[in-house]
Amino acid sequence: MKGGIYMTMITIMEAFAIIGVGGTLAIVSYLIGLSQGKIE
């Protein structure tokens, strides 16, 4: 299972690298909106 977790971490990092800072900020702001209940 450790190998699978390691691969998942790499995949997530690669995804963040591809979408860049703007995409990351958009995702973070969306998650904050969800946690505050503003987005249904």
Secondary structure, DSSP 8 states (H G I E B T S, - for coil): -HHHHHHHHHHHHHHHHHHHHHHHHHHHHHHHHHHTT---
